[in-house]
Amino acid sequence: MTARTDGPPGRLPDFFIAGQHKSGTTALYEMLRRHPQVYMPELKETKFFASDLPSRMEGDTPAGLPTTIEEYVALFAPARADQSVGEASPQYLRSERAAGAIASYRPDALIVGILREPASFVRSLHMQMVQSGVESELDLRKALENEAVTRAGGERLRYSDHVRYVEQLRRYERFFPREQLLVLIYDDYRADNAGTVREVLDFIGVDADVPLEAVETNRSVRTRNARMSRVVDSVAAGRGSVGGAVNRAIKAVAPRSLRRRALRTTHERLLYATPEAPDEELMLELRRRYEPEVHALGEYLDRDLVTLWGYDRLDG
């Protein structure tokens, strides 16, 4: 594919961290943007090329997301000419349009994906969706049962769609040569953070020997009360008449950093708790459900993921 002739009036990313959610993409983004030869904008998850995904699936859409190509390229205007430019939007793997849309502007772009064992991924994603107010069902089993009802209603699924890994990777292979795709496994990232980051740095063509401090972000938490969490978030964001009034009053007397610390403390003390131990029976059911995908992904990557992820012990 050749680049569009009606190119944007500015610079586009050289590389994209395309996903997956809850698989270390935020931590990788935070580490890469500390590298002196890399520029990534403060806005993570621009979602610009994932136009087919409804914003509600990701939680409330923050203000400031680019809606035009001019607004998008403006995010990268501060980059120096000698820096490699990138962005991170984990929606790009699940999106059916993102691969083609990115390639239409940057057919030479480098794509980085991080994949996680499906059952643990779905459990972690469910907690995140509850936390962000997208999912109101706190029980994972019931949420998955509702997913089947959603399929019958003709709407997009929210969980199983995420773990169609081979289908997602093949979408990118239709537009990009295999050497422009780097597929990482979350277990490797957790076991050898520094080594995996060096692999990414080498892939995007910057000095891989620059030491970067490991970053821990987006830890999974259990939401105690989904409705209360949404109320607190609405107040914090200034949504609604009460939220707007409270927000204006707090802004008048408290600096931004103090407001953020107060909100984080409220969340941690009142709304969130350490995740409960997983329901092993449900996790086994999920592994059996996703076993074909694990086999297919292992063949696609030429790697024994069945053993790595324990799918060789499902009947034991």
C-alpha positions in Angstrom: 0.0 0.0 0.0 1.3 3.5 -0.8 0.8 6.5 1.4 -2.1 8.8 0.7 -1.4 11.7 -1.6 -3.5 14.0 0.5 -1.1 13.7 3.4 -1.6 15.5 6.7 0.1 18.9 7.3 2.5 17.5 9.9 4.3 14.5 11.2 2.6 11.2 11.9 3.9 8.4 14.3 6.7 6.2 13.2 5.4 3.4 15.5 2.2 2.4 17.2 1.7 0.5 20.4 -1.5 -1.2 19.2 -2.5 -3.2 22.2 -3.8 -5.3 24.0 -5.6 -3.8 27.0 -4.4 -4.9 30.5 -1.2 -6.3 29.0 1.4 -3.7 29.9 0.8 -1.1 27.2 0.5 1.8 29.6 3.7 0.8 31.4 5.5 0.4 28.1 4.2 3.8 26.9 5.4 5.5 30.1 8.9 3.9 29.8 9.3 4.7 26.1 8.4 8.4 26.5 11.2 8.7 29.0 13.7 7.8 26.3 15.5 10.9 25.0 15.3 9.6 21.4 11.5 8.9 21.6 8.6 11.3 21.5 5.2 10.3 22.6 2.4 12.8 23.4 1.0 13.2 26.9 -2.3 12.0 25.6 -2.3 8.3 25.7 -5.0 6.4 23.8 -5.9 8.9 21.1 -8.1 6.2 19.5 -7.9 8.2 16.3 -7.7 5.3 13.9 -10.2 3.1 15.8 -13.3 4.9 14.4 -15.4 1.8 14.4 -15.3 1.3 18.2 -17.9 3.1 20.2 -16.4 5.3 22.9 -18.8 4.0 25.5 -17.0 0.6 25.3 -13.9 2.3 26.7 -15.6 4.4 29.4 -16.3 8.1 29.2 -14.4 9.7 26.4 -12.0 12.3 27.8 -12.0 15.8 26.4 -9.3 16.7 24.0 -9.3 13.6 21.8 -8.4 14.5 18.2 -11.3 14.3 15.7 -9.5 15.6 12.6 -6.2 14.6 11.0 -5.0 18.2 11.7 -5.7 17.8 15.4 -4.1 14.4 15.4 -0.8 15.5 13.8 -0.7 18.5 16.2 -0.1 16.1 19.0 3.3 15.3 17.6 4.4 18.8 16.6 6.7 19.2 19.6 8.8 16.2 18.5 12.4 16.9 17.4 13.5 15.8 14.0 15.9 13.3 15.5 13.3 11.6 17.6 11.2 8.5 16.8 7.6 9.4 17.2 4.9 7.0 18.5 1.6 6.7 20.1 -0.2 4.1 22.2 -3.9 3.1 21.7 -4.7 -0.5 22.8 -8.0 -0.2 20.9 -6.1 -0.6 17.6 -5.8 -4.3 17.8 -9.5 -4.9 18.4 -10.5 -2.3 15.8 -11.4 -3.7 12.4 -10.5 -0.4 10.7 -7.4 0.7 12.5 -4.8 -1.4 10.5 -6.0 -0.1 7.1 -6.4 3.4 8.4 -2.9 3.6 9.8 -1.5 2.0 6.6 -3.3 4.6 4.4 -1.1 7.3 6.0 2.0 5.4 7.2 2.5 2.1 5.3 6.0 2.0 6.7 4.8 2.3 10.3 6.0 -0.2 12.9 3.4 -2.0 15.0 3.9 -3.3 18.5 1.3 -5.6 20.1 1.3 -7.3 23.6 -0.8 -10.4 24.1 -1.8 -12.0 27.4 -3.2 -15.4 28.3 -6.9 -15.1 27.4 -8.6 -16.2 30.7 -6.6 -13.9 32.9 -6.9 -11.2 30.4 -10.7 -11.3 30.4 -10.8 -11.4 34.2 -8.6 -8.3 34.4 -10.5 -6.5 31.6 -13.8 -7.1 33.4 -12.4 -5.5 36.6 -11.2 -2.5 34.5 -14.5 -2.1 32.8 -16.3 -2.2 36.1 -13.9 0.4 37.5 -14.4 2.7 34.5 -18.2 2.4 34.7 -18.7 0.6 31.4 -19.7 -2.7 33.1 -22.3 -2.6 35.9 -22.3 -6.4 36.6 -19.7 -7.0 39.3 -19.8 -10.8 38.9 -17.6 -12.0 36.0 -19.7 -15.1 35.3 -22.9 -13.1 35.1 -21.1 -10.5 32.9 -20.1 -13.3 30.5 -23.6 -14.7 30.5 -24.9 -11.3 29.6 -22.4 -11.3 26.7 -24.2 -14.2 25.2 -27.5 -12.3 25.4 -25.8 -9.3 23.8 -24.7 -11.5 20.9 -28.3 -12.6 20.4 -29.3 -9.0 20.3 -27.0 -8.4 17.4 -24.6 -6.0 19.3 -20.9 -6.2 19.6 -19.4 -8.3 22.4 -17.2 -6.7 24.9 -15.0 -9.6 26.1 -14.6 -12.4 23.6 -14.0 -10.0 20.8 -10.8 -8.9 22.6 -9.1 -12.4 22.5 -9.4 -13.2 18.8 -5.7 -12.7 18.7 -4.9 -14.4 15.4 -7.7 -12.6 13.6 -6.5 -9.3 14.9 -2.9 -9.9 13.9 -3.9 -11.1 10.4 -5.7 -7.8 9.9 -2.3 -6.0 10.3 -0.6 -8.6 8.1 -2.9 -7.6 5.2 -1.5 -4.1 5.3 2.0 -4.4 6.7 5.0 -6.8 6.0 5.6 -9.2 8.9 8.9 -7.5 9.7 7.0 -4.3 10.6 5.1 -6.2 13.3 6.5 -7.0 16.8 4.3 -9.3 18.8 5.2 -9.6 22.5 3.9 -11.9 25.1 2.9 -10.4 28.4 4.6 -13.1 30.5 8.0 -12.2 28.9 7.3 -8.6 29.7 6.6 -9.4 33.3 9.5 -11.8 33.7 12.2 -9.6 31.9 10.9 -6.1 31.7 14.3 -4.6 30.8 15.0 -7.2 28.1 11.6 -6.8 26.5 11.9 -3.0 26.5 15.3 -3.3 24.9 13.7 -5.4 22.2 11.1 -2.7 21.5 13.8 0.0 21.5 15.8 -2.0 19.0 12.7 -2.6 16.9 11.8 1.1 16.6 15.4 2.0 15.8 16.7 3.9 18.9 19.5 3.3 21.3 18.5 0.1 23.2 21.2 0.6 25.9 19.7 3.7 27.4 18.6 2.6 30.9 14.9 3.1 31.6 13.3 2.6 35.0 10.5 0.0 35.1 7.0 1.4 35.5 4.1 -0.3 37.2 0.7 1.1 36.1 -3.0 0.2 36.0 -2.9 -2.5 38.6 -6.1 -4.5 38.7 -8.5 -3.6 41.6 -11.9 -4.9 42.6 -14.7 -2.2 42.7 -16.8 -2.4 45.8 -19.8 -0.5 44.4 -20.1 0.3 40.7 -22.8 2.9 41.1 -20.9 4.8 43.8 -17.7 4.7 41.6 -19.6 6.3 38.7 -21.0 9.0 41.1 -17.5 9.9 42.4 -16.0 9.9 38.9 -18.8 12.1 37.6 -18.2 14.6 40.4 -14.4 14.5 39.8 -14.9 15.1 36.1 -17.5 17.8 36.7 -20.3 16.0 34.8 -23.9 16.8 35.7 -25.2 19.8 37.7 -24.0 18.5 41.1 -20.6 17.4 39.6 -20.1 20.7 37.9 -20.9 22.7 41.0 -18.7 20.6 43.2 -15.9 20.6 40.7 -16.0 24.4 40.3 -15.9 24.9 44.1 -13.0 22.5 44.6 -11.0 24.1 41.7 -11.4 27.4 43.4 -9.6 26.3 46.5 -7.4 23.4 45.6 -4.6 23.0 43.1 -4.8 20.3 40.4 -2.2 18.0 42.0 -4.1 18.1 45.3 -7.4 17.3 43.6 -5.9 14.3 41.9 -4.4 12.9 45.2 -7.7 13.4 46.9 -9.6 11.6 44.2 -7.1 8.7 44.2 -7.3 8.4 48.0 -11.2 8.4 47.9 -11.1 5.6 45.2 -8.6 3.5 47.1 -10.3 3.8 50.5 -14.0 3.7 49.7 -14.5 2.2 46.3 -11.7 -0.2 45.5 -10.3 -3.3 47.2 -7.7 -5.9 46.5 -9.1 -8.4 43.9 -10.5 -11.6 45.3 -8.9 -14.9 44.4 -10.2 -16.0 40.9 -13.0 -18.5 40.6 -10.9 -21.4 39.5 -13.9 -23.3 38.1 -14.8 -20.3 36.0 -11.2 -19.8 34.9 -11.0 -23.4 33.8 -14.2 -23.0 31.8 -12.7 -19.9 30.1 -9.4 -21.7 29.3 -11.4 -24.5 27.7 -13.4 -21.9 25.7 -10.2 -20.1 24.5 -8.1 -23.2 24.0 -8.5 -23.2 20.2 -7.3 -19.6 20.1 -4.2 -20.4 22.1 -3.3 -23.3 19.8 -3.9 -21.0 16.7 -1.8 -18.2 18.2 1.0 -20.6 19.1 1.1 -21.8 15.5 1.0 -18.3 14.2 3.9 -17.1 16.3 5.7 -20.5 16.1 5.8 -20.7 19.9 4.6 -23.2 22.5 2.0 -21.0 24.2 -0.1 -24.1 25.2 2.6 -25.1 27.7 3.5 -21.6 28.7 -0.1 -20.7 29.6 -0.9 -24.1 31.1 -3.4 -25.2 28.5 -1.7 -28.6 28.4 -3.2 -29.3 31.9 -6.9 -28.5 31.3 -8.0 -32.1 31.9 -5.6 -32.8 34.7 
